[in-house]
Amino acid sequence: MKPIFTILFLLSLSGLSAQHIPFIKAGQIEQWKNTDSDTVYVLNFWATWCAPCVEELPSFEKLNRAYADKNVKVVLISTDFKRNVESGVKPFIQKKKLKSQVVFMDEPNPNNYINAVDSSWSGAIPATLIWSKRRNVSTFFEKKLTYEELETAVKEALK
């Protein structure tokens, strides 16, 4: 009886595995910005403790679904505290059922990536960069976006 219980318990845990969240450095921002492709990157900087960030996440999820086949890549870049990734960010992603790619900005000093994103950025979140090198597009927002604002900016980038 004990081996059957153990197997059932282990099988029940397999469905609970947390999403893998890659840790990135500032150089990844530069890499995305220098990618010579038709892809439009939508890079959103957010944190679980930021109410406006959390409020706008459904807009990014909707955009991710609507533009998945249109060379648009949505990346949600968590700026939470590193110590909270396992205990806070991963459970948050599961609870909210986020499907967009989520990465963690692993820089102890925000100044290491702020200027790489946009020289006008004060560092406040939410912040979003819509970027495509080949399309010569760079649109930066330092505010909470509505879906309509986000979609308008992406449509403009795809022209």
DSSP file (Angstrom, degrees, kcal/mol; ACC not computed):
  #  RESIDUE AA STRUCTURE BP1 BP2  ACC     N-H-->O    O-->H-N    N-H-->O    O-->H-N    TCO  KAPPA ALPHA  PHI   PSI    X-CA   Y-CA   Z-CA
    1    1 A M     >        0   0    0      0, 0.0     4,-2.1     0, 0.0     5,-0.2   0.000 360.0 360.0 360.0 -39.5    0.0    0.0    0.0
    2    2 A K  H  >  +     0   0    0      1,-0.2     4,-2.3     2,-0.2     5,-0.2   0.899 360.0  51.0 -61.5 -43.6    2.8    2.4    0.9
    3    3 A P  H  > S+     0   0    0      0, 0.0     4,-2.3     0, 0.0    -1,-0.2   0.883 109.9  50.6 -63.3 -36.1    4.5    2.2   -2.6
    4    4 A I  H  > S+     0   0    0      2,-0.2     4,-2.5     1,-0.2    -2,-0.2   0.921 110.5  49.0 -65.9 -43.4    1.2    3.0   -4.3
    5    5 A F  H  X S+     0   0    0     -4,-2.1     4,-2.6     1,-0.2    -1,-0.2   0.914 111.1  50.7 -60.7 -43.4    0.6    6.0   -2.1
    6    6 A T  H  X S+     0   0    0     -4,-2.3     4,-2.5     2,-0.2    -2,-0.2   0.916 111.3  47.6 -62.3 -44.5    4.1    7.3   -2.8
    7    7 A I  H  X S+     0   0    0     -4,-2.3     4,-2.4     2,-0.2    -1,-0.2   0.922 113.0  48.0 -63.7 -44.7    3.6    7.0   -6.6
    8    8 A L  H  X S+     0   0    0     -4,-2.5     4,-2.0     2,-0.2    -2,-0.2   0.900 111.7  50.5 -63.3 -40.4    0.3    8.7   -6.4
    9    9 A F  H  X S+     0   0    0     -4,-2.6     4,-1.5     2,-0.2    -2,-0.2   0.934 111.4  47.3 -63.2 -46.2    1.7   11.5   -4.3
   10   10 A L  H  X S+     0   0    0     -4,-2.5     4,-1.2     1,-0.2    -2,-0.2   0.885 111.1  51.8 -63.4 -39.2    4.7   12.0   -6.7
   11   11 A L  H  X S+     0   0    0     -4,-2.4     4,-0.6     1,-0.2     3,-0.3   0.878 106.4  54.0 -64.7 -37.1    2.3   12.1   -9.7
   12   12 A S  H  < S+     0   0    0     -4,-2.0     3,-0.5     1,-0.2    -1,-0.2   0.848 107.1  51.8 -66.7 -31.6    0.1   14.7   -8.0
   13   13 A L  H >< S+     0   0    0     -4,-1.5     3,-1.9     1,-0.2    -1,-0.2   0.771  93.1  73.2 -73.8 -25.7    3.2   16.9   -7.5
   14   14 A S  H >< S+     0   0    0     -4,-1.2     3,-0.9     1,-0.3    -1,-0.2   0.820  94.1  53.2 -61.9 -30.1    4.2   16.7  -11.2
   15   15 A G  T 3< S+     0   0    0     -4,-0.6    -1,-0.3    -3,-0.5    -2,-0.2   0.569 102.7  61.0 -78.4  -7.9    1.3   19.0  -12.2
   16   16 A L  T <   +     0   0    0     -3,-1.9    -1,-0.2    -4,-0.2    -2,-0.2   0.346  69.5 134.3-100.1   5.8    2.5   21.6   -9.7
   17   17 A S    <   -     0   0    0     -3,-0.9     2,-0.1    -4,-0.2     3,-0.1  -0.330  56.5-121.1 -62.2 134.6    5.9   22.2  -11.1
   18   18 A A        -     0   0    0      1,-0.1    -1,-0.1    -2,-0.0     2,-0.1  -0.389  29.9 -94.9 -76.2 151.3    6.6   26.0  -11.3
   19   19 A Q        -     0   0    0     71,-0.3     2,-0.4     1,-0.1    -1,-0.1  -0.382  41.3-113.0 -62.1 138.8    7.3   27.7  -14.5
   20   20 A H        -     0   0    0     -3,-0.1    82,-0.3    -2,-0.1    -1,-0.1  -0.624  29.9-161.6 -74.3 130.1   11.0   28.1  -15.2
   21   21 A I        -     0   0    0     -2,-0.4    82,-0.2    80,-0.1     2,-0.1  -0.934  11.3-141.4-116.2 107.4   12.0   31.8  -15.1
   22   22 A P        -     0   0    0      0, 0.0    82,-2.9     0, 0.0     2,-0.5  -0.408  12.4-132.7 -66.0 142.5   15.3   32.6  -16.8
   23   23 A F  E     -a  104   0A   0     80,-0.2     2,-0.3    -2,-0.1    82,-0.2  -0.843  29.1-169.6 -93.7 130.6   17.5   35.1  -15.0
   24   24 A I  E     -a  105   0A   0     80,-3.0    82,-3.0    -2,-0.5     2,-0.2  -0.821  13.2-144.0-120.5 160.6   18.8   37.7  -17.5
   25   25 A K    >>  -     0   0    0     -2,-0.3     3,-1.8    80,-0.2     4,-0.6  -0.648  41.6 -91.7-111.3 173.0   21.4   40.5  -17.3
   26   26 A A  H >> S+     0   0    0      1,-0.3     4,-1.3    -2,-0.2     3,-1.0   0.816 120.3  69.9 -56.1 -32.2   21.4   43.9  -18.9
   27   27 A G  H 3> S+     0   0    0      1,-0.3     4,-2.2     2,-0.2    -1,-0.3   0.781  88.0  63.8 -59.2 -27.5   23.2   42.4  -21.9
   28   28 A Q  H <> S+     0   0    0     -3,-1.8     4,-2.6     2,-0.2    -1,-0.3   0.870  98.6  54.5 -65.7 -35.2   20.1   40.5  -22.9
   29   29 A I  H <X S+     0   0    0     -3,-1.0     4,-2.5    -4,-0.6    -1,-0.2   0.945 109.8  46.8 -60.7 -47.3   18.3   43.8  -23.4
   30   30 A E  H  X S+     0   0    0     -4,-1.3     4,-1.8     1,-0.2    -2,-0.2   0.881 110.0  54.2 -61.7 -38.1   21.1   44.9  -25.8
   31   31 A Q  H  X S+     0   0    0     -4,-2.2     4,-0.5     2,-0.2    -2,-0.2   0.934 110.2  45.5 -63.0 -46.1   20.9   41.5  -27.5
   32   32 A W  H >< S+     0   0    0     -4,-2.6     3,-1.0     1,-0.2   101,-0.3   0.916 113.0  51.3 -61.8 -41.9   17.1   41.9  -28.2
   33   33 A K  H 3< S+     0   0    0     -4,-2.5    -1,-0.2     1,-0.2    -2,-0.2   0.786 111.9  46.9 -67.8 -26.7   17.7   45.4  -29.4
   34   34 A N  H 3< S+     0   0    0     -4,-1.8     2,-0.4    -5,-0.2    -1,-0.2   0.420  79.8 121.2 -95.9   1.4   20.4   44.3  -31.8
   35   35 A T    <<  -     0   0    0     -3,-1.0     2,-1.4    -4,-0.5    98,-0.6  -0.524  56.6-147.2 -67.9 121.9   18.5   41.4  -33.2
   36   36 A D        +     0   0    0     -2,-0.4     2,-0.3    97,-0.1    -1,-0.1  -0.654  56.3 105.0 -94.1  80.9   18.2   42.0  -37.0
   37   37 A S  S    S-     0   0    0     -2,-1.4    97,-0.7     2,-0.2    98,-0.3  -0.881  83.2-102.0-145.0 175.4   14.8   40.4  -37.7
   38   38 A D  S    S+     0   0    0     -2,-0.3     2,-0.1    96,-0.1    -2,-0.0   0.497  80.0 121.9 -79.9  -3.5   11.2   41.3  -38.4
   39   39 A T        -     0   0    0     33,-0.1     2,-0.6     1,-0.1    -2,-0.2  -0.371  54.8-147.8 -66.3 134.3   10.3   40.6  -34.8
   40   40 A V  E     -b   72   0A   0     31,-3.1    33,-2.7    30,-0.1     2,-0.4  -0.926  15.9-148.6-100.4 119.2    8.8   43.4  -32.7
   41   41 A Y  E     -bC  73 131A   0     90,-3.3    90,-2.7    -2,-0.6     2,-0.6  -0.759  10.4-164.9 -91.8 132.2    9.8   43.0  -29.1
   42   42 A V  E     -bC  74 130A   0     31,-3.0    33,-2.9    -2,-0.4     2,-0.7  -0.923  12.6-173.6-115.1 101.0    7.4   44.2  -26.4
   43   43 A L  E     -bC  75 129A   0     86,-3.1    86,-2.7    -2,-0.6     2,-0.5  -0.865   0.8-170.7-104.0 113.1    9.4   44.3  -23.2
   44   44 A N  E     -bC  76 128A   0     31,-2.7    33,-3.6    -2,-0.7     2,-0.5  -0.911  10.0-154.3-110.0 124.3    7.4   45.1  -20.1
   45   45 A F  E     +bC  77 127A   0     82,-3.4    82,-1.6    -2,-0.5     2,-0.3  -0.858  35.1 142.6 -98.3 124.2    9.2   45.8  -16.8
   46   46 A W  E     -b   78   0A   0     31,-2.0    33,-2.9    -2,-0.5     2,-0.3  -0.866  34.7-147.3-150.6 174.4    7.0   45.0  -13.9
   47   47 A A    >   -     0   0    0     -2,-0.3     3,-1.3     3,-0.2     7,-0.2  -0.981  27.9-121.5-151.5 152.4    6.9   43.6  -10.3
   48   48 A T  T 3  S+     0   0    0     -2,-0.3     6,-0.1     1,-0.3    -1,-0.1   0.787 113.3  53.7 -65.1 -27.5    4.4   41.6   -8.3
   49   49 A W  T 3  S+     0   0    0      1,-0.1     2,-0.8     4,-0.0    -1,-0.3   0.493  86.9  94.4 -85.7  -4.0    4.2   44.4   -5.6
   50   50 A C    <>  -     0   0    0     -3,-1.3     4,-2.4     1,-0.2    -3,-0.2  -0.796  60.5-161.5 -95.7 105.4    3.4   47.1   -8.2
   51   51 A A  H  > S+     0   0    0     -2,-0.8     4,-2.3     1,-0.2    -1,-0.2   0.895  90.2  48.1 -56.6 -47.1   -0.4   47.6   -8.4
   52   52 A P  H  > S+     0   0    0      0, 0.0     4,-1.5     0, 0.0    -1,-0.2   0.868 111.2  53.3 -62.9 -33.1   -0.4   49.4  -11.8
   53   53 A C  H  > S+     0   0    0     -3,-0.2     4,-1.0     2,-0.2     3,-0.3   0.946 110.6  45.3 -62.9 -48.4    1.9   46.7  -13.2
   54   54 A V  H  < S+     0   0    0     -4,-2.4     3,-0.5    -7,-0.2    -1,-0.2   0.877 109.7  56.4 -63.8 -38.4   -0.4   43.9  -12.1
   55   55 A E  H  < S+     0   0    0     -4,-2.3    -1,-0.2     1,-0.2     4,-0.2   0.833 109.8  44.9 -63.6 -33.0   -3.5   45.8  -13.5
   56   56 A E  H >X S+     0   0    0     -4,-1.5     4,-1.2    -3,-0.3     3,-1.2   0.618  86.9  90.4 -89.5 -10.9   -1.9   46.0  -17.0
   57   57 A L  H 3X S+     0   0    0     -4,-1.0     4,-2.3    -3,-0.5     3,-0.3   0.865  80.6  59.3 -55.1 -40.1   -0.7   42.4  -17.2
   58   58 A P  H 3> S+     0   0    0      0, 0.0     4,-2.5     0, 0.0    -1,-0.3   0.846 101.6  56.3 -59.0 -30.3   -4.0   41.1  -18.8
   59   59 A S  H <> S+     0   0    0     -3,-1.2     4,-2.3    -4,-0.2    -2,-0.2   0.899 108.3  46.5 -66.2 -39.4   -3.4   43.6  -21.6
   60   60 A F  H  X S+     0   0    0     -4,-1.2     4,-2.5    -3,-0.3    -1,-0.2   0.873 112.0  50.8 -69.9 -36.7    0.0   42.0  -22.3
   61   61 A E  H  X S+     0   0    0     -4,-2.3     4,-2.1     2,-0.2    -2,-0.2   0.917 111.1  48.3 -64.9 -43.0   -1.5   38.5  -22.1
   62   62 A K  H  X S+     0   0    0     -4,-2.5     4,-2.7     2,-0.2    -2,-0.2   0.916 112.6  48.6 -62.8 -43.7   -4.3   39.5  -24.6
   63   63 A L  H  X S+     0   0    0     -4,-2.3     4,-2.4     1,-0.2    -2,-0.2   0.911 108.4  54.5 -62.5 -42.6   -1.7   41.0  -26.9
   64   64 A N  H  < S+     0   0    0     -4,-2.5     4,-0.3     1,-0.2    -1,-0.2   0.907 113.1  42.4 -58.2 -43.3    0.5   37.9  -26.7
   65   65 A R  H >< S+     0   0    0     -4,-2.1     3,-0.7     1,-0.2     4,-0.2   0.927 116.4  47.4 -68.4 -45.5   -2.5   35.8  -27.7
   66   66 A A  H 3< S+     0   0    0     -4,-2.7    -2,-0.2     1,-0.2     3,-0.2   0.786 122.6  32.5 -69.9 -28.7   -3.7   38.1  -30.5
   67   67 A Y  T ><>S+     0   0    0     -4,-2.4     3,-1.9    -5,-0.2     5,-0.9   0.163  78.9 115.0-117.1  17.7   -0.3   38.7  -32.1
   68   68 A A  T < 5S+     0   0    0     -3,-0.7     3,-0.3    -4,-0.3    -1,-0.1   0.817  86.0  40.3 -58.6 -32.3    1.4   35.3  -31.5
   69   69 A D  T 3 5S+     0   0    0     -4,-0.2    -1,-0.3    -3,-0.2    -2,-0.1   0.130 101.6  75.7-103.7  20.3    1.6   34.6  -35.2
   70   70 A K  T < 5S-     0   0    0     -3,-1.9    -1,-0.2     2,-0.2   -30,-0.1  -0.054 112.5 -94.9-123.7  32.6    2.5   38.1  -36.3
   71   71 A N  T   5S+     0   0    0     -3,-0.3   -31,-3.1     1,-0.2     2,-0.5   0.861  82.3 134.0  58.0  38.5    6.2   38.4  -35.4
   72   72 A V  E   < -b   40   0A   0     -5,-0.9     2,-0.6   -33,-0.2    -1,-0.2  -0.984  37.0-166.2-119.2 127.7    5.5   40.0  -32.0
   73   73 A K  E     -b   41   0A   0    -33,-2.7   -31,-3.0    -2,-0.5     2,-0.5  -0.951   4.1-159.5-118.4 114.7    7.3   38.7  -28.9
   74   74 A V  E     -b   42   0A   0     -2,-0.6    27,-1.1   -33,-0.2     2,-0.5  -0.812  10.9-177.1 -93.4 125.8    6.0   39.7  -25.5
   75   75 A V  E     -bd  43 101A   0    -33,-2.9   -31,-2.7    -2,-0.5     2,-0.7  -0.984  14.6-154.7-126.6 121.3    8.5   39.4  -22.7
   76   76 A L  E     -bd  44 102A   0     25,-3.3    27,-2.4    -2,-0.5     2,-0.8  -0.857  12.8-160.1 -95.9 113.9    7.5   40.2  -19.1
   77   77 A I  E     -bd  45 103A   0    -33,-3.6   -31,-2.0    -2,-0.7     2,-0.2  -0.836   7.5-146.7-104.5 105.7   10.6   41.3  -17.2
   78   78 A S  E     -bd  46 104A   0     25,-3.1    27,-2.6    -2,-0.8   -31,-0.2  -0.499  17.1-175.8 -73.5 133.4   10.2   40.9  -13.5
   79   79 A T        +     0   0    0    -33,-2.9   -32,-0.2    -2,-0.2    -1,-0.1   0.042  40.4 131.9-113.3  22.1   12.1   43.5  -11.4
   80   80 A D  S    S-     0   0    0    -34,-0.2     2,-0.2     1,-0.2     5,-0.1  -0.085  73.0 -75.4 -62.1 171.6   11.0   41.9   -8.1
   81   81 A F    >   -     0   0    0      1,-0.1     3,-2.2     3,-0.1     4,-0.3  -0.537  40.2-126.4 -70.4 137.8   13.6   41.2   -5.4
   82   82 A K  G >  S+     0   0    0      1,-0.3     3,-1.6    -2,-0.2     4,-0.4   0.855 108.7  60.9 -55.0 -38.6   15.7   38.2   -6.3
   83   83 A R  G 3  S+     0   0    0      1,-0.3     4,-0.4     2,-0.1    -1,-0.3   0.667 102.8  54.1 -65.4 -14.4   15.0   36.6   -2.9
   84   84 A N  G <>>S+     0   0    0     -3,-2.2     4,-2.5     1,-0.1     5,-2.0   0.386  77.9  94.8-101.3   3.4   11.3   36.6   -3.9
   85   85 A V  I <4>S+     0   0    0     -3,-1.6     5,-2.7    -4,-0.3    -1,-0.1   0.961  94.1  34.5 -60.9 -52.0   11.4   34.8   -7.2
   86   86 A E  I  45S+     0   0    0     -4,-0.4    -1,-0.2     1,-0.2    -2,-0.1   0.920 128.1  36.3 -69.3 -43.8   10.7   31.3   -5.8
   87   87 A S  I  45S+     0   0    0     -4,-0.4    -2,-0.2     3,-0.1    -1,-0.2   0.700 135.7  13.0 -86.5 -19.8    8.3   32.4   -3.1
   88   88 A G  I  X5S+     0   0    0     -4,-2.5     4,-1.8     3,-0.1    -3,-0.2   0.752 122.6  45.1-122.4 -51.9    6.5   35.2   -4.8
   89   89 A V  I  ><S+     0   0    0     -5,-2.0     4,-2.5     2,-0.2     5,-0.2   0.946 113.2  47.7 -69.3 -49.3    7.0   35.5   -8.6
   90   90 A K  H  ><S+     0   0    0     -5,-2.7     4,-2.1    -6,-0.2   -71,-0.3   0.935 114.7  45.4 -61.0 -47.5    6.6   31.9   -9.5
   91   91 A P  H  > S+     0   0    0      0, 0.0     4,-2.8     0, 0.0    -1,-0.2   0.885 112.0  54.0 -61.9 -35.8    3.4   31.4   -7.5
   92   92 A F  H  X S+     0   0    0     -4,-1.8     4,-2.7     2,-0.2    -2,-0.2   0.927 107.5  49.8 -61.7 -45.8    2.1   34.7   -8.9
   93   93 A I  H  X>S+     0   0    0     -4,-2.5     5,-1.9     1,-0.2     4,-0.7   0.904 113.7  45.8 -61.1 -42.6    2.7   33.5  -12.5
   94   94 A Q  H ><5S+     0   0    0     -4,-2.1     3,-0.5     2,-0.2    -2,-0.2   0.930 112.9  49.5 -66.2 -45.2    0.8   30.3  -11.8
   95   95 A K  H 3<5S+     0   0    0     -4,-2.8    -2,-0.2     1,-0.2    -1,-0.2   0.905 117.1  40.7 -61.2 -42.3   -2.1   32.1  -10.0
   96   96 A K  H 3<5S-     0   0    0     -4,-2.7    -1,-0.2    -5,-0.2    -2,-0.2   0.528 104.4-132.7 -84.5  -6.4   -2.5   34.6  -12.8
   97   97 A K  T <<5 -     0   0    0     -4,-0.7     2,-0.2    -3,-0.5    -3,-0.2   0.899  32.1-169.7  56.0  45.1   -2.0   31.8  -15.5
   98   98 A L      < +     0   0    0     -5,-1.9    -1,-0.2    -6,-0.2     4,-0.1  -0.490  18.6 179.1 -69.9 131.7    0.5   34.0  -17.4
   99   99 A K        +     0   0    0     -2,-0.2    -1,-0.1     2,-0.1     3,-0.1   0.598  51.0  97.3-106.9 -19.6    1.4   32.5  -20.8
  100  100 A S  S    S-     0   0    0      1,-0.1     2,-0.2   -27,-0.0   -25,-0.1  -0.273  93.1 -85.8 -64.8 158.2    3.8   35.3  -22.0
  101  101 A Q  E     - d   0  75A   0    -27,-1.1   -25,-3.3   -80,-0.0     2,-0.4  -0.503  47.5-161.2 -66.2 131.7    7.5   34.7  -21.6
  102  102 A V  E     + d   0  76A   0    -82,-0.3     2,-0.3    -2,-0.2   -25,-0.2  -0.971  13.6 172.5-118.4 131.3    8.5   35.8  -18.1
  103  103 A V  E     - d   0  77A   0    -27,-2.4   -25,-3.1    -2,-0.4     2,-0.5  -0.888  27.2-125.6-129.5 163.3   12.2   36.5  -17.2
  104  104 A F  E     -ad  23  78A   0    -82,-2.9   -80,-3.0    -2,-0.3     2,-1.0  -0.950  17.8-130.7-114.5 128.6   13.8   38.0  -14.1
  105  105 A M  E     -a   24   0A   0    -27,-2.6     2,-1.2    -2,-0.5   -80,-0.2  -0.666  22.4-165.5 -77.6 105.8   16.2   41.0  -14.4
  106  106 A D        +     0   0    0    -82,-3.0   -80,-0.1    -2,-1.0    -1,-0.1  -0.505  42.9 120.1 -96.7  64.6   19.1   39.8  -12.4
  107  107 A E        -     0   0    0     -2,-1.2     6,-0.1   -82,-0.1    -2,-0.1  -0.989  51.3-154.9-127.7 121.1   21.0   43.0  -11.9
  108  108 A P  S    S+     0   0    0      0, 0.0    -1,-0.1     0, 0.0     3,-0.1   0.777  89.1  50.0 -66.4 -24.1   21.6   44.3   -8.3
  109  109 A N  S >  S-     0   0    0      1,-0.1     3,-2.5    -3,-0.1     4,-0.3  -0.949  72.3-154.1-118.4 112.8   21.7   47.8   -9.5
  110  110 A P  T >> S+     0   0    0      0, 0.0     4,-2.3     0, 0.0     3,-1.9   0.776  91.8  72.7 -55.7 -26.6   18.9   49.0  -11.8
  111  111 A N  H 3> S+     0   0    0      1,-0.3     4,-0.6     2,-0.2     5,-0.2   0.718  83.5  71.0 -61.6 -17.9   21.2   51.6  -13.4
  112  112 A N  H <4 S+     0   0    0     -3,-2.5    -1,-0.3     1,-0.2     4,-0.0   0.753 116.9  16.9 -69.5 -23.0   22.9   48.7  -15.1
  113  113 A Y  H <> S+     0   0    0     -3,-1.9     4,-1.5    -4,-0.3    -2,-0.2   0.606 103.7  83.7-123.4 -17.6   19.9   48.2  -17.4
  114  114 A I  H >X S+     0   0    0     -4,-2.3     4,-2.2     1,-0.2     3,-0.6   0.932  97.9  42.3 -56.1 -51.2   17.8   51.4  -17.2
  115  115 A N  H 3< S+     0   0    0     -4,-0.6    -1,-0.2     1,-0.2     4,-0.2   0.799 108.6  60.5 -68.4 -27.2   19.8   53.3  -19.8
  116  116 A A  H 34 S+     0   0    0     -5,-0.2    -1,-0.2     1,-0.1    -2,-0.2   0.817 109.5  44.2 -66.5 -29.2   20.0   50.1  -22.0
  117  117 A V  H << S-     0   0    0     -4,-1.5     2,-0.3    -3,-0.6    -2,-0.2   0.965 137.5 -29.0 -78.5 -58.1   16.2   50.2  -22.2
  118  118 A D    ><  -     0   0    0     -4,-2.2     3,-1.7    -5,-0.2    -1,-0.3  -0.897  46.2-135.6-163.6 131.8   15.7   54.0  -22.8
  119  119 A S  T 3  S+     0   0    0     -2,-0.3    -4,-0.1     1,-0.3    -3,-0.1   0.698 106.5  56.8 -65.5 -18.5   17.8   57.0  -21.8
  120  120 A S  T 3  S+     0   0    0     -6,-0.1     2,-0.3    -5,-0.1    -1,-0.3   0.532  79.9 115.1 -87.9  -5.8   14.6   58.9  -20.8
  121  121 A W    <   -     0   0    0     -3,-1.7    -3,-0.1    -7,-0.2    -4,-0.1  -0.485  49.2-164.5 -73.0 126.2   13.6   56.2  -18.3
  122  122 A S        -     0   0    0     -2,-0.3    -1,-0.2     2,-0.1     3,-0.1   0.654  50.1-106.0 -79.2 -16.9   13.6   57.3  -14.7
  123  123 A G  S    S+     0   0    0      1,-0.4     2,-0.1    -9,-0.1    -2,-0.1   0.308  75.5 137.6 105.5  -6.4   13.4   53.7  -13.5
  124  124 A A        -     0   0    0      2,-0.1    -1,-0.4    18,-0.1    -2,-0.1  -0.401  48.0-101.2 -71.3 148.6    9.8   53.8  -12.4
  125  125 A I  S    S+     0   0    0     -3,-0.1     2,-0.2    -2,-0.1   -72,-0.1  -0.907  90.8  54.1-121.2 154.1    7.5   50.9  -13.3
  126  126 A P  S    S+     0   0    0      0, 0.0     2,-0.3     0, 0.0   -80,-0.2   0.442  73.8 158.7 -74.1 153.2    5.5   49.8  -15.1
  127  127 A A  E     -C   45   0A   0    -82,-1.6   -82,-3.4    15,-0.2     2,-0.4  -0.993  19.5-165.8-144.1 144.9    7.6   50.6  -18.2
  128  128 A T  E     -CE  44 141A   0     13,-2.7    13,-2.7    -2,-0.3     2,-0.5  -0.997   6.9-164.4-139.0 133.1    7.4   49.1  -21.7
  129  129 A L  E     -CE  43 140A   0    -86,-2.7   -86,-3.1    -2,-0.4     2,-0.6  -0.975   3.6-164.7-115.2 126.3    9.7   49.2  -24.6
  130  130 A I  E     +CE  42 139A   0      9,-3.0     9,-2.6    -2,-0.5     2,-0.4  -0.961  27.0 171.5-109.3 119.5    8.4   48.3  -28.1
  131  131 A W  E     +CE  41 138A   0    -90,-2.7   -90,-3.3    -2,-0.6     2,-0.3  -0.977  27.0 162.7-140.2 138.3   11.4   47.7  -30.3
  132  132 A S  E   > - E   0 137A   0      5,-2.2     5,-2.6    -2,-0.4     4,-0.5  -0.822  15.6-164.9-151.6 116.4   12.4   46.4  -33.7
  133  133 A K  T > 5S+     0   0    0    -98,-0.6     3,-1.1  -101,-0.3   -97,-0.1   0.948  92.9  47.0 -64.0 -49.6   15.9   47.2  -35.1
  134  134 A R  T 3 5S+     0   0    0    -97,-0.7    -1,-0.2   -99,-0.5   -96,-0.1   0.864 115.7  45.1 -63.7 -35.9   15.0   46.1  -38.7
  135  135 A R  T 3 5S-     0   0    0    -98,-0.3    -1,-0.3   -96,-0.2    -2,-0.2   0.481 108.5-126.0 -85.8  -2.2   11.7   48.1  -38.6
  136  136 A N  T < 5 +     0   0    0     -3,-1.1     2,-0.4    -4,-0.5    -3,-0.2   0.926  57.9 150.3  57.1  48.8   13.5   51.1  -37.0
  137  137 A V  E   < +E  132   0A   0     -5,-2.6    -5,-2.2     2,-0.0     2,-0.3  -0.944  18.5 159.1-118.0 130.6   11.0   51.2  -34.2
  138  138 A S  E     +E  131   0A   0     -2,-0.4     2,-0.5    -7,-0.2    -7,-0.2  -0.799   8.1 165.1-148.9 105.2   11.6   52.3  -30.6
  139  139 A T  E     -E  130   0A   0     -9,-2.6    -9,-3.0    -2,-0.3     2,-0.4  -0.986  13.1-169.1-124.9 124.9    8.6   53.3  -28.6
  140  140 A F  E     -E  129   0A   0     -2,-0.5     2,-0.4   -11,-0.2   -11,-0.2  -0.938   6.0-173.4-121.0 136.0    8.9   53.7  -24.8
  141  141 A F  E     -E  128   0A   0    -13,-2.7   -13,-2.7    -2,-0.4     2,-0.4  -0.993  12.1-170.3-126.8 131.0    6.2   54.1  -22.2
  142  142 A E        +     0   0    0     -2,-0.4     2,-0.3   -15,-0.2   -15,-0.2  -0.608  67.0  62.0-115.6  67.9    6.8   54.9  -18.5
  143  143 A K  S    S-     0   0    0     -2,-0.4     2,-0.3   -19,-0.1    -2,-0.1  -0.967  96.4 -69.6-171.6 170.6    3.2   54.3  -17.4
  144  144 A K        -     0   0    0     -2,-0.3     2,-0.4   -19,-0.1   -91,-0.1  -0.628  53.1-146.4 -74.4 132.8    0.4   51.8  -17.1
  145  145 A L        -     0   0    0     -2,-0.3     2,-0.2   -93,-0.1   -86,-0.2  -0.801   4.0-139.0-105.0 144.2   -0.9   51.0  -20.6
  146  146 A T     >  -     0   0    0     -2,-0.4     4,-2.3     1,-0.1     5,-0.2  -0.530  33.2-109.0 -84.7 164.6   -4.4   50.1  -21.6
  147  147 A Y  H  > S+     0   0    0      1,-0.2     4,-3.2     2,-0.2     5,-0.3   0.906 120.3  54.8 -60.9 -39.5   -4.8   47.3  -24.2
  148  148 A E  H  > S+     0   0    0      1,-0.2     4,-2.4     2,-0.2    -1,-0.2   0.911 109.1  46.4 -62.3 -43.5   -5.8   49.9  -26.8
  149  149 A E  H  > S+     0   0    0      2,-0.2     4,-2.0     1,-0.2    -1,-0.2   0.915 115.1  47.4 -63.5 -42.9   -2.6   52.0  -26.2
  150  150 A L  H  X S+     0   0    0     -4,-2.3     4,-2.2     2,-0.2    -2,-0.2   0.934 113.5  46.2 -65.0 -47.8   -0.5   48.8  -26.4
  151  151 A E  H  X S+     0   0    0     -4,-3.2     4,-3.1     1,-0.2     5,-0.2   0.899 110.5  53.6 -64.6 -40.5   -2.2   47.5  -29.5
  152  152 A T  H  X S+     0   0    0     -4,-2.4     4,-2.2    -5,-0.3    -1,-0.2   0.924 110.4  47.3 -59.4 -44.6   -2.0   50.9  -31.3
  153  153 A A  H  X S+     0   0    0     -4,-2.0     4,-1.9     2,-0.2    -1,-0.2   0.890 113.9  47.2 -65.2 -39.7    1.7   51.0  -30.6
  154  154 A V  H  X S+     0   0    0     -4,-2.2     4,-1.8     2,-0.2    -2,-0.2   0.911 110.6  51.4 -69.7 -42.0    2.3   47.4  -31.8
  155  155 A K  H  X S+     0   0    0     -4,-3.1     4,-0.6     1,-0.2    -2,-0.2   0.914 110.5  49.9 -59.9 -41.2    0.2   48.0  -35.0
  156  156 A E  H >< S+     0   0    0     -4,-2.2     3,-0.9    -5,-0.2    -1,-0.2   0.894 109.6  51.3 -63.1 -40.0    2.3   51.1  -35.7
  157  157 A A  H 3< S+     0   0    0     -4,-1.9    -1,-0.2     1,-0.2    -2,-0.2   0.808 107.0  54.2 -67.4 -29.5    5.5   49.1  -35.2
  158  158 A L  H 3<        0   0    0     -4,-1.8    -1,-0.2     1,-0.2    -2,-0.2   0.573 360.0 360.0 -82.5  -9.1    4.2   46.4  -37.6
  159  159 A K    <<        0   0    0     -3,-0.9    -1,-0.2    -4,-0.6    -2,-0.1   0.509 360.0 360.0 -65.3 360.0    3.6   48.9  -40.5
